[in-house]
């Protein structure tokens, strides 16, 4: 077994086949439909680690380098995803070897930390990953979704992705910093239901609902004018009464709602500090699509 980067065209095809096998991807669909950020055709700043037996790819781990807004500063971090091992090769330490390689790489890159989502807490815990950050899952109840404010009659709701959604996302005060090259993958999510609010020719708010095999029944991307965002939530709630909002802990303030605890509190992700302290990383907030 050897560890190497996944780079050759035939290796990239093997990577897609591996991910389609290891994740609950519907027949005829691709892992990259739900996670275009990892697709070699769209990806930027992505490092693909692989475990090989000769020329055969046995396991994968991908890392995306990005900057995150924390307080008044901007810090580089690594986002880990697409961790997969062929069924017949599990239990042989391949995933451990890839995680160790990713941690070593993160240290050479002077990253603030590494972030991942996964259920194998004991595996990742051996390499210094711990649950950190705070988020809430909040039902889109009528109380949450009810729009207030003036001139609501002038509000137009549009369906589907438009570049203006990306522009609003770029000016979010926290989360990952998105640059122009990120539009390539951000716009390619085939299974996200996008809604945007417009007043005349100006896009004022947006919301992204669902993402195929990940985050079903979830509004995982949202922002813009609070009242207009709540109008979008109302539309989505009518479409799916079971929909939930994925939100930072101060979501009520962001949406102009009365303060108070709502929803289910949970940790944001598994995070491995490198240059930044655990206390700093514990305040991190990452919007769902960015962290795919």
Secondary structure, DSSP 4 states (H G I P E B T S, - for coil): -EEEE--SHHHHHHHHHHHHHHTTPPTT--HHHH-GGG-TTT-SSEEEEEEEETTEEEEEEEEEEEEEEETTEEEEEEEEEEEEE-GGGTTSSHHHHHHHHHHHHHHHTT-SEEEE--S-HHHHHTTT-EEE--EEEEE--HHHH---SS-GGGEEEEES--HHHHHHHHT-SSEEPP-GGGHHHHTT-TT-EEEEEEETTEEEEEEEE--TTSSTTEEEEEEE-HHHHHHHHHHHHHH-TT-EEEE-TTHHHHTTPPP---SEEE--EEEEESSS-HHHHTT----GGGG-
